[in-house]
Amino acid sequence: MSQPSPASPAGNRRAILALTCSMGLFAFNDSLMKLATEGLPVSEIILLRGIIACTLLVVILKFIGQFDLASLFKHRIIYVRSLFEVLLTISFVSALKNIPLGEVTAMTQAAPILMSLWAALVWKEQVSPGRWVAIMSGFAGVVIIARPDGNGLAPAMILALAAALFAASRDLITRKVPSQISSLMVTFSSTLASGLGGLALSPFEVWVTPDLTQWIYIAGAACISTSANFAIVLAYRGADIGLVSPFRYTAVPFAVLLGLVIWGHMPDVWSFVGMAIVVLSGIYTIAGDRLFKLLRRAD
């Protein structure tokens, strides 16, 4: 497989803005989802959010004349991307139910490191010793956050790591989606797949009738996640992954701030150390060599 050609500067600027907005929206969505998990099963939340979000997207797509299921589902890549979206949603929301928002968000930020590793191993991108050190350091940071005990990693931490892997896979595949499929239709496919994933999981959990507050959480998450998914599709279509991916780390301060404001949770020192290592390693992994080249040119 050959490495995709670089995107234009204007395209990269748009992608950076879209990804940063997406991270803020996802942090807000995750906060509402976590609030909902305090009284509802994971499958029910995912299913109800999917129904509301799909309805919203169908209305929007019909209004602008872009609703075209035939063109969407004839491409195998959409099915593959949707599968990773389902796995990501179930693993992340399940982890979110049991881990503070800031920590689970930081754990999933191993995704750009995995994406960079993929570029090195599959696309045969040249990797400097410094980048390899950064990749290994990033995984060390994840271990510090997870802090396995004598029994190994907690199940919720394993789910958070799995979410990072699924997120990296989804984002890499997004770049292969044919350009003639609109970003909103790709967003619809992700939303539909997530909802179906919740439906498939529901027989294994007990249904709980949501109260008004829980409906507000789910409906709010549906609207926000729709916007966030649309933004992330825009970010990774036709963009330079190496340049854009570091801005995924803006999710960490968003999540820590919301965790503090809503639950009063402040990560401990070791969690902050792990977060810092993951963020700095990820940024260097993706953009460090470029930065040094620019500095050398400036000299």
Secondary structure, 3 states (H helix, E strand, C coil): CCCCCCCCHHHHHHHHHHHHHHHHHHHHHHHHHHHHHCCCCHHHHHHHHHHHHHHHHHHHHHHHCCCCHHHHHCCHHHHHHHHHHHHHHHHHHHHHCCCCHHHHHHHHCCHHHHHHHHHHHCCCCCCCHHHHHHHHHHHHHHHHHHCCECCECCHHHHHHHHHHHHHHHHHHHHCCCCCCCCHHHHHHHHHHHHHHHHHHHHHHCCCCCCCHHHHHHHHHHHHHHHHHHHHHHHHHCCCCHHHHHHHHHHHHHHHHHHHHHHHCCCCCHHHHHHHHHHHHHHHHHHHHHHHHHHHHHHC
